Amino acid sequence: MSKPYTLQELLIITAAREIHDYEKVILGVGLPTTAGALAKALYAPHAILMMESGIIDFKPLVPLNHIADVHAIRGFKYATDLFSMFTMTYRGFVDVCFLGVAQVDRFGNVNTTCIGDYYHPVKRLPGAGGAPDFISYAKRTVLTMLGGEFVERLDYFTSPGYLTGGSTRDDTGWYPQGTGPKTIITTQGVFGFDEKTKEVYLAQIHPRVRLEDIKKRVPWELKISPDLKETVPPSAEEIDFIRRFAPAQAIGRKLAMELVIKNSLKGGKDTSSKN
């Protein structure tokens, strides 16, 4: 029987498995940084981790608070500026990037700007940032959708996936051939994109998730891989790494804080009893 794990741990580990050895990877704050740290520690030791701010080839020490948080890293090879990072992406030097999304349509187009009308939004989101550049020019993009949704039509078109599907992205001549989103990791499963139509399909289903529940959250007739697999559960080694590196991400910030307080009080009592 495998070691018990949380959904958040499964998502981090699933993302980490998308990083291959020797790849150059753009990471964002949060889940991607922890996934990068895990991959570099366990199965991609030669991967070059990079931050949008210009920190190149680093080994995360603790989870980062922002994209330029040099206090949370160690051993980085060099630092450059934001402009150089973007031009590096334009010139094809980035193998994979990770982007969190709020809305995604059937062809991988992304909204991270607002929910509802742009001028009278129900919710204002973080915005584009570097997302349009990275998904446009990185060789492949991994999308993470932890609290977002699949939609027929985006409330706002922030970043380009495969446009209207098929060869439309490549036909524009605006993007390097063969680039675009390759994977979407959600709380229910892992999705890929059909090689010809570029439409989303379900590739993996997470343990204890029902297929009918996934279909309910997709507003079109979802394609299912004929080789549909269950997401491989985390190993004990993967779980232990996350709990050492980012306990708040592993079990949730509230519970992590409760454990810190409990352990602090316990430590205080132990100390006093010895005196």
NUGU-797543 format. One line per field, with one value per residue (C-alpha): residue number from 1; residue in three letters; chain; x, y, z. Coordinates in Angstrom, 1 decimal, decimal comma, always signed. Last residue first. Layout:
<sites>
pos (NUM:...)
code (ala:...)
unit (A:...)
px (X:...)
py (Y:...)
pz (Z:...)
</sites>
This chain:
<sites>
pos (275:274:273:272:271:270:269:268:267:266:265:264:263:262:261:260:259:258:257:256:255:254:253:252:251:250:249:248:247:246:245:244:243:242:241:240:239:238:237:236:235:234:233:232:231:230:229:228:227:226:225:224:223:222:221:220:219:218:217:216:215:214:213:212:211:210:209:208:207:206:205:204:203:202:201:200:199:198:197:196:195:194:193:192:191:190:189:188:187:186:185:184:183:182:181:180:179:178:177:176:175:174:173:172:171:170:169:168:167:166:165:164:163:162:161:160:159:158:157:156:155:154:153:152:151:150:149:148:147:146:145:144:143:142:141:140:139:138:137:136:135:134:133:132:131:130:129:128:127:126:125:124:123:122:121:120:119:118:117:116:115:114:113:112:111:110:109:108:107:106:105:104:103:102:101:100:99:98:97:96:95:94:93:92:91:90:89:88:87:86:85:84:83:82:81:80:79:78:77:76:75:74:73:72:71:70:69:68:67:66:65:64:63:62:61:60:59:58:57:56:55:54:53:52:51:50:49:48:47:46:45:44:43:42:41:40:39:38:37:36:35:34:33:32:31:30:29:28:27:26:25:24:23:22:21:20:19:18:17:16:15:14:13:12:11:10:9:8:7:6:5:4:3:2:1)
code (asn:lys:ser:ser:thr:asp:lys:gly:gly:lys:leu:ser:asn:lys:ile:val:leu:glu:met:ala:leu:lys:arg:gly:ile:ala:gln:ala:pro:ala:phe:arg:arg:ile:phe:asp:ile:glu:glu:ala:ser:pro:pro:val:thr:glu:lys:leu:asp:pro:ser:ile:lys:leu:glu:trp:pro:val:arg:lys:lys:ile:asp:glu:leu:arg:val:arg:pro:his:ile:gln:ala:leu:tyr:val:glu:lys:thr:lys:glu:asp:phe:gly:phe:val:gly:gln:thr:thr:ile:ile:thr:lys:pro:gly:thr:gly:gln:pro:tyr:trp:gly:thr:asp:asp:arg:thr:ser:gly:gly:thr:leu:tyr:gly:pro:ser:thr:phe:tyr:asp:leu:arg:glu:val:phe:glu:gly:gly:leu:met:thr:leu:val:thr:arg:lys:ala:tyr:ser:ile:phe:asp:pro:ala:gly:gly:ala:gly:pro:leu:arg:lys:val:pro:his:tyr:tyr:asp:gly:ile:cys:thr:thr:asn:val:asn:gly:phe:arg:asp:val:gln:ala:val:gly:leu:phe:cys:val:asp:val:phe:gly:arg:tyr:thr:met:thr:phe:met:ser:phe:leu:asp:thr:ala:tyr:lys:phe:gly:arg:ile:ala:his:val:asp:ala:ile:his:asn:leu:pro:val:leu:pro:lys:phe:asp:ile:ile:gly:ser:glu:met:met:leu:ile:ala:his:pro:ala:tyr:leu:ala:lys:ala:leu:ala:gly:ala:thr:thr:pro:leu:gly:val:gly:leu:ile:val:lys:glu:tyr:asp:his:ile:glu:arg:ala:ala:thr:ile:ile:leu:leu:glu:gln:leu:thr:tyr:pro:lys:ser:met)
unit (A:A:A:A:A:A:A:A:A:A:A:A:A:A:A:A:A:A:A:A:A:A:A:A:A:A:A:A:A:A:A:A:A:A:A:A:A:A:A:A:A:A:A:A:A:A:A:A:A:A:A:A:A:A:A:A:A:A:A:A:A:A:A:A:A:A:A:A:A:A:A:A:A:A:A:A:A:A:A:A:A:A:A:A:A:A:A:A:A:A:A:A:A:A:A:A:A:A:A:A:A:A:A:A:A:A:A:A:A:A:A:A:A:A:A:A:A:A:A:A:A:A:A:A:A:A:A:A:A:A:A:A:A:A:A:A:A:A:A:A:A:A:A:A:A:A:A:A:A:A:A:A:A:A:A:A:A:A:A:A:A:A:A:A:A:A:A:A:A:A:A:A:A:A:A:A:A:A:A:A:A:A:A:A:A:A:A:A:A:A:A:A:A:A:A:A:A:A:A:A:A:A:A:A:A:A:A:A:A:A:A:A:A:A:A:A:A:A:A:A:A:A:A:A:A:A:A:A:A:A:A:A:A:A:A:A:A:A:A:A:A:A:A:A:A:A:A:A:A:A:A:A:A:A:A:A:A:A:A:A:A:A:A:A:A:A:A:A:A:A:A:A:A:A:A)
px (+14,9:+14,0:+10,3:+10,7:+12,3:+9,6:+6,9:+8,4:+8,9:+5,2:+4,2:+6,4:+5,1:+1,5:+2,2:+4,0:+1,3:-1,5:+0,5:+0,8:-2,9:-3,8:-1,3:-2,4:-0,9:+1,8:+1,9:+2,4:+5,0:+7,1:+10,7:+10,5:+6,9:+7,7:+10,7:+8,9:+6,1:+8,5:+10,4:+7,2:+6,2:+3,4:+0,4:+0,6:-2,3:-4,8:-4,5:-6,7:-5,2:-8,2:-7,8:-11,1:-12,6:-14,8:-18,2:-18,4:-18,9:-16,2:-17,0:-19,6:-17,2:-14,8:-17,5:-18,6:-15,0:-15,0:-12,0:-10,6:-7,1:-6,5:-7,6:-5,0:-5,1:-8,4:-8,6:-8,1:-8,4:-5,3:-7,1:-4,1:-1,8:-4,7:-3,9:-3,3:-5,2:-4,2:-6,9:-9,3:-7,5:-6,2:-2,9:-3,1:-0,4:+1,1:+0,5:+2,1:+5,1:+5,4:+6,4:+7,8:+4,9:+3,7:+3,6:-0,2:-0,3:+1,4:-1,4:-4,2:-2,9:-5,8:-7,5:-9,2:-6,3:-3,9:-3,0:-2,7:-2,6:-5,0:-8,3:-10,9:-14,2:-13,0:-15,5:-16,5:-15,1:-12,9:-12,6:-10,2:-9,3:-6,3:-5,6:-2,0:-0,8:+2,4:+3,9:+6,2:+8,9:+8,6:+7,8:+4,1:+3,3:+6,2:+5,4:+1,6:+2,3:+4,9:+2,5:-0,9:-3,3:-3,4:-7,2:-10,1:-13,3:-16,9:-15,5:-17,2:-14,8:-13,4:-16,9:-16,9:-13,9:-10,7:-7,1:-5,7:-7,6:-6,0:-6,3:-5,7:-7,9:-10,9:-11,0:-9,0:-10,0:-8,2:-4,8:-1,4:+1,5:+4,5:+7,3:+9,2:+12,2:+13,4:+16,3:+14,1:+15,2:+12,0:+12,5:+16,0:+14,6:+12,2:+14,9:+17,2:+14,5:+13,9:+17,6:+20,4:+21,5:+24,2:+25,0:+22,5:+23,9:+21,2:+17,6:+15,0:+16,8:+17,0:+13,2:+12,9:+9,9:+8,0:+7,7:+9,8:+9,5:+12,7:+16,3:+15,5:+18,5:+19,4:+20,2:+19,4:+17,8:+16,5:+13,2:+11,2:+12,9:+15,0:+15,7:+18,3:+17,6:+20,7:+19,5:+16,2:+15,0:+15,0:+16,4:+15,9:+12,4:+11,4:+12,8:+11,0:+7,7:+8,2:+8,8:+5,9:+3,4:+4,1:+6,0:+6,5:+9,1:+10,8:+12,6:+15,7:+15,7:+18,8:+16,7:+13,0:+10,4:+6,8:+7,2:+7,4:+3,9:+2,5:+4,4:+3,0:-0,6:-0,3:+1,0:-1,9:-4,3:-2,9:-0,9:-1,1:+2,0:+1,4:+0,0)
py (+22,2:+19,1:+19,8:+23,4:+22,2:+19,5:+22,1:+24,6:+21,9:+20,9:+24,5:+24,9:+21,6:+22,6:+26,1:+24,6:+21,9:+24,6:+26,6:+23,6:+22,9:+26,4:+26,6:+23,3:+19,8:+19,7:+23,4:+24,4:+21,6:+23,0:+21,5:+18,8:+17,7:+17,9:+15,6:+13,1:+12,8:+12,2:+9,6:+7,8:+7,5:+9,5:+7,7:+7,1:+8,9:+6,4:+5,7:+6,3:+4,4:+5,0:+8,7:+10,4:+13,2:+15,5:+16,4:+20,1:+22,1:+20,2:+20,1:+17,4:+15,2:+15,1:+13,9:+11,2:+9,9:+9,3:+10,4:+8,0:+8,1:+10,9:+10,3:+10,4:+11,4:+13,3:+15,1:+18,8:+19,6:+20,2:+18,6:+16,8:+15,9:+15,7:+17,8:+16,3:+16,4:+15,2:+14,5:+15,7:+18,6:+19,8:+19,4:+20,5:+19,2:+20,1:+23,8:+25,4:+25,0:+22,8:+25,6:+28,7:+31,2:+34,2:+32,4:+32,3:+28,8:+27,2:+28,3:+27,5:+24,0:+22,2:+24,2:+27,6:+29,3:+26,5:+28,0:+31,8:+33,9:+36,4:+36,0:+37,3:+35,8:+32,7:+30,8:+27,1:+27,0:+24,7:+25,9:+27,4:+26,4:+24,2:+24,6:+24,0:+24,5:+22,8:+24,6:+23,3:+24,7:+28,0:+30,8:+31,6:+30,0:+32,0:+35,3:+35,3:+34,2:+36,9:+39,0:+38,4:+39,4:+38,7:+38,2:+40,7:+39,0:+39,7:+42,1:+45,3:+46,6:+43,2:+41,5:+38,4:+36,7:+38,6:+38,5:+34,9:+33,5:+30,8:+29,2:+25,5:+24,4:+23,3:+26,4:+27,4:+29,6:+30,5:+29,4:+28,7:+28,6:+26,3:+26,7:+24,1:+24,0:+27,6:+28,6:+29,2:+32,7:+34,3:+32,7:+34,1:+37,5:+37,2:+36,4:+39,1:+41,8:+40,6:+41,0:+38,6:+36,5:+33,8:+30,2:+29,9:+28,0:+28,8:+30,0:+31,4:+34,6:+35,4:+36,1:+37,7:+35,8:+36,2:+34,4:+31,4:+28,0:+27,0:+26,3:+26,1:+25,0:+27,6:+27,6:+31,2:+34,0:+36,5:+37,8:+35,2:+32,5:+29,7:+26,0:+24,2:+20,5:+18,5:+16,7:+15,6:+12,7:+13,2:+16,6:+18,5:+17,2:+18,0:+21,5:+22,1:+20,8:+23,1:+26,0:+25,1:+24,9:+28,3:+31,0:+30,5:+28,4:+28,6:+25,4:+24,5:+20,7:+18,6:+15,9:+16,0:+18,1:+16,8:+14,5:+17,6:+18,5:+15,2:+15,5:+18,9:+17,7:+14,6:+16,6:+19,0:+16,1:+14,9:+11,7:+8,4:+6,2:+3,4:+0,0)
pz (+33,6:+31,7:+32,1:+30,8:+27,6:+27,0:+27,6:+25,1:+22,5:+22,8:+22,4:+19,3:+17,9:+18,3:+16,8:+13,8:+13,4:+13,4:+10,8:+8,5:+8,9:+7,8:+5,0:+3,3:+3,6:+1,0:+0,0:+3,6:+4,1:+1,2:+1,1:+3,8:+3,0:-0,7:-0,4:+1,8:-0,8:-3,6:-1,7:-0,6:-4,2:-5,6:-7,2:-11,0:-12,6:-13,9:-17,6:-20,6:-23,6:-25,9:-24,8:-24,0:-26,1:-24,1:-25,6:-24,8:-21,6:-19,6:-15,8:-16,1:-18,1:-15,2:-12,8:-15,2:-15,3:-11,6:-9,5:-6,8:-8,3:-10,9:-14,5:-17,2:-20,9:-21,2:-24,6:-25,6:-29,2:-31,3:-34,3:-35,7:-32,7:-30,2:-27,1:-23,6:-20,4:-16,9:-14,3:-11,6:-9,8:-13,1:-15,1:-18,7:-21,1:-24,4:-24,8:-27,8:-30,0:-33,1:-35,5:-33,8:-33,4:-35,6:-38,9:-38,7:-40,2:-37,2:-34,8:-37,4:-38,1:-36,4:-33,7:-33,6:-31,7:-30,7:-27,4:-27,4:-24,2:-22,7:-24,6:-22,1:-21,1:-22,9:-25,0:-24,6:-21,1:-19,0:-15,5:-12,9:-9,4:-9,9:-13,6:-14,4:-18,0:-19,2:-22,2:-24,9:-27,1:-25,3:-27,8:-27,7:-24,3:-22,8:-24,5:-23,7:-20,1:-19,2:-17,2:-18,6:-15,9:-12,1:-12,2:-11,8:-10,7:-11,7:-14,3:-15,4:-18,1:-19,0:-18,9:-16,8:-15,2:-15,7:-17,0:-16,8:-19,8:-21,9:-25,4:-25,1:-28,0:-26,1:-24,0:-20,9:-18,0:-14,8:-15,8:-14,1:-16,5:-16,6:-19,2:-21,2:-23,5:-23,4:-25,7:-28,7:-29,7:-28,3:-25,0:-24,6:-25,7:-22,8:-20,3:-21,7:-21,2:-17,6:-16,6:-16,0:-13,1:-13,1:-12,2:-9,3:-6,3:-3,9:-3,9:-1,4:-0,6:-4,3:-4,4:-7,9:-9,0:-5,7:-2,4:-3,4:-1,7:+0,1:-1,1:-4,8:-6,9:-9,5:-13,2:-14,2:-12,2:-14,7:-13,3:-15,2:-13,1:-14,5:-13,7:-15,8:-15,7:-15,0:-11,9:-13,6:-11,6:-7,8:-6,7:-9,9:-10,4:-6,8:-6,9:-10,2:-8,9:-5,8:-8,1:-10,4:-7,4:-6,0:-7,9:-11,7:-13,4:-16,8:-17,6:-19,7:-20,2:-19,3:-17,6:-18,2:-16,4:-16,8:-13,8:-11,6:-12,7:-11,6:-8,3:-7,6:-8,4:-6,3:-3,4:-3,6:-3,7:-0,4:+0,2:+2,1:+1,6:-1,0:+0,0)
</sites>
